[in-house]
């Protein structure tokens, strides 16, 4: 899929889902040469550090291309999760989570079970709006509300019939939205963490959906298929008893003895 197709597909997804922010293009880089020329380097170009969720916010809200390396990041979690550094003994012992009021064993389990990329495999992460990115992304991320997520999950079911299995956590959204997708090449759902919500403007009704870039075209086909069959946003509302059943639902129900009397579909 070339950049022109990626851009047009991204805009179509934003329009069909009625998203309030741009879907993100995400690329992991192994050396400086892979960083796009149009990327902002927070520390190098502006003299300050950012949390990685803030970089994502600048991309999805401000349409900026942001490259985050070890020298740019302020939060430790992506340092560890993206494999930029080896986790220290103090990190693995969860010394930074003493204020959560849980026992030491639980703190350590929470930290040590978090997904991590291989140390040294990458040196940076680049984010940009998917419909305007200047690079071929490894994956894409959509910040959406649960209503929109329902439609995304319906599209995923159209693609392969396989439900999404994810790890949900109140920590490290920038890690959980990225690392499992890179490792498994599968779709993922994550919850914005406290940092994402408090310092990067993730809204109270937002969740995160992410997927490998090779599935972008599949999602376009699925959204179009759903639309052709009368399923799109906004959903049709039908608040009444004995609602209209579709797709031979009643006929199938009768094969199992369910008394759909007087229903012809």
Secondary structure, 3 states (H helix, E strand, C coil): CCHHHHHHHHHHHHHHHCCCCCCEEEEEECCHHHCCCCCEEHHHHHCCCECHHHHHHHHHHHCCCEEEECCCECCHHHHHHCCCCCCCHHHHCCHHHHHHCCCHHHHHHHHHCCCCCCCCCCCEEEEEECCCCCCCCCEEEEEEEHHHHHHHHHHHHHHHCCCCCCCCCCCCHHHHCCHHHHHHCCCEEECCCHHHHHHCCCCCCEEEEEEEHHHHHHHHHHHHHHHHCCCCCCCCCCCCCCCCCCCCHHHHHHCCCCCCCCCCC
